Amino acid sequence: TEHPMATIMGGELEQLCELWTYLKELACVAEKHIQHHNDYELFHKRMKNANLWIAQKRNLLDTRYNAKCLDVVSSSERLQELVDMKKDIGEYEPNISQIVAMGKFVVNLSKRRNVGD
C-alpha cells in the first residue's frame, strides 16, 4: 500500500529537482558573466595604464627633446636619457603584447548575450 501523500511528494520532489537544475545552470551563467566582467575590467585597466605610459613618454619626447640648440654636455645627457628610454620601451613591450593578446579574447559588454560558452 502506498502512502496517501506519496503522489504529492513525488510531484514536489520532481519540481525540486527541476528547480535545482535551473539553479545550477543559473550559477554557471553567473560565474561566466563574472569571469567575462573581470577580464573586461582588467583589459581596460591595463589599456588605460598603457595609454598613460605612452602619453608620458610622448610628452617627454615632445618637450624635453625638442630643443633646437644644445651644448655638448646637455646633448650627452639627453642622449643617455634616450638610450635609457629605449631600454624602458623594450622592457614595456611584453606588457603591450599581453594587452593585445587579451584583446583577442575579451568579450565586449554588449556582445555577452551572444556568447554561448
C-alpha positions in Angstrom: 0.0 0.0 0.0 1.2 3.4 -0.9 1.1 6.3 1.5 -1.6 8.9 0.6 0.9 11.7 0.3 3.3 9.7 -2.0 1.9 11.2 -5.2 2.0 14.7 -3.9 5.6 14.2 -2.5 6.7 12.7 -5.8 5.4 15.8 -7.7 7.1 18.1 -5.1 10.4 16.2 -5.5 10.2 16.5 -9.3 9.6 20.2 -9.1 12.5 20.5 -6.6 14.8 18.6 -9.0 13.8 20.9 -11.9 14.4 23.9 -9.7 17.8 22.6 -8.6 18.8 22.0 -12.2 17.8 25.6 -13.1 19.7 27.0 -10.2 22.9 25.1 -11.2 22.6 26.5 -14.8 22.0 30.0 -13.4 25.1 29.7 -11.2 27.2 28.6 -14.3 25.9 31.6 -16.3 26.6 34.0 -13.4 30.1 32.6 -13.0 30.8 33.0 -16.7 29.4 36.6 -16.6 31.6 37.5 -13.7 34.6 35.9 -15.4 33.9 38.0 -18.6 33.4 41.1 -16.5 36.7 40.7 -14.7 38.5 40.1 -17.9 36.9 43.1 -19.4 37.8 45.3 -16.5 41.4 44.1 -16.3 41.8 44.6 -20.0 40.5 48.2 -19.9 42.6 49.0 -16.8 45.7 47.7 -18.4 44.8 49.6 -21.6 44.4 52.8 -19.6 47.7 52.4 -17.9 49.5 51.6 -21.2 47.9 54.7 -22.8 49.1 56.9 -19.8 52.6 55.4 -20.0 52.8 56.0 -23.8 51.4 59.6 -23.3 54.1 60.3 -20.7 56.8 59.1 -23.0 55.4 61.1 -25.9 55.1 64.2 -23.8 58.7 63.8 -22.6 59.9 63.4 -26.2 57.8 66.4 -27.3 59.0 68.7 -24.6 62.5 67.7 -23.2 63.9 66.6 -26.5 62.5 69.3 -28.7 65.3 71.7 -28.2 66.9 73.1 -31.3 70.3 74.0 -29.9 72.1 72.2 -27.0 75.6 72.3 -25.6 77.8 69.2 -25.7 77.1 68.3 -22.0 73.3 68.6 -22.4 73.4 66.7 -25.6 75.3 63.9 -24.0 72.9 63.8 -21.0 69.9 63.7 -23.3 71.4 61.0 -25.5 71.9 58.8 -22.4 68.3 59.5 -21.3 67.1 58.5 -24.8 69.2 55.2 -24.5 67.5 54.6 -21.2 64.1 55.4 -22.6 64.7 52.9 -25.4 65.5 50.3 -22.8 62.3 51.2 -20.9 60.3 50.8 -24.1 61.8 47.5 -24.8 61.0 46.3 -21.2 57.4 47.6 -21.6 56.9 45.8 -24.9 55.8 42.5 -23.4 53.1 44.3 -21.5 51.8 45.7 -24.7 51.9 42.2 -26.3 49.9 40.8 -23.3 47.3 43.5 -23.7 47.0 42.8 -27.4 46.6 39.1 -26.7 43.9 39.8 -24.0 42.1 42.0 -26.5 41.5 39.0 -28.8 39.6 37.1 -26.0 37.8 39.9 -24.0 34.1 39.8 -24.7 32.6 43.3 -25.1 29.8 44.1 -22.7 27.2 44.5 -25.5 28.2 41.1 -27.0 27.9 39.0 -23.9 24.4 37.9 -24.5 25.5 36.2 -27.7 28.3 34.2 -26.1 27.4 30.6 -25.8 30.3 29.2 -23.8 
